[in-house]
Amino acid sequence: MTLFERWLTLWVALCIVVGIGLGWLLPGLFGAIAAAEVAKVNLPVAGLVWLMIVPMLLRVDFAALGQVGRHWRGIGVTLFINWAIKPFSMALLAWLFVSTLFKPWLPADQIESYVAGLILLAAAPCTAMVFVWSRLTDGEPNFTLSQVALNDAIMIVAFAPIVGLLLGLAAVIVPWDTLLLSVGLYIVLPVILAQIARRVVLARGGPEALERLLARLGPVSIAALLATLVLLFGFQGERILAQPLIIALLAVPILIQVYFNAGLAYLLNRATGEAHCVAGPSALIGASNFFELSVAAAISLFGLNSGAALATVVGVLVEVPVMLSVVWIVNRSRGWYEAGSAVRRRRPPPPVPETP
């Protein structure tokens, strides 16, 4: 992991302090930034989000979709978790904790917005950081790449309907024109441009040139993320100072859904007899979130100073420590995993020694 990736939680914590301080000192500047909108799209934030997302999408090779069938059990489990379990389980957890148990301690006018932000956070699987988590668990790289490519392809058509459905069930009014604009602006166009750029770079300099480009763009992507967080906390500062417990309360359903979805994916892979090198990244992809997209969508749909935007940022805050804990669990449980009867049945037999 890079320095930025390893200490992402620390950088986010610093952004909270810096953003709240700047929002208090320079309210006029933050007001001007909030007013810089075209068709409900905040232009400064849109530029920062593109700097976040496009470098990550450069890593995705859609040619890897041809390898999907090689690990169909792991692919099936991850798809089931990502698209049939995770968004709906988060909606349930958001209702249980935010709308019910924690309601007395949260701002009444932001309850629905917090629920919407949590749903947006869980509605899209992670694209970039999962490559890091996969390496840390000795994951099968071809499986990880093909799974991410497949998820990105599905996300183009499934993100808006799932979000619209769950926000409707949560009694949140869905501005469909803004939602569809967000999908086009933050998913479709970045995917197209990233794939065009990837092909051009590979054609001119091969994989080495692509790796050099990704190395240069990595810090730019992280810097854009941190700048976006400063803006968000600049707008959220007054509310956070008045009720500092908000961040901790919003983190509870996020933590539960990460461990629940990772554990379920891990167990299902073990039950189907999938190899540990596939089960590890499957569990991690099943649990992690595309927080850059969720932040952008929350800002577009509900605004920079909304509870939805804050809820997605809490997801960024807990991402690294909670996913590293899942990595630790996956690595430490490898012996238990490979002792499963289904896994042992599918394990290839040892080679027969040659007779002299």
Beta strands, then each sheet from edge to edge (+ up, - down):
strand 1: 37-38
strand 2: 41-42
sheet 1: 1+ 2-
end
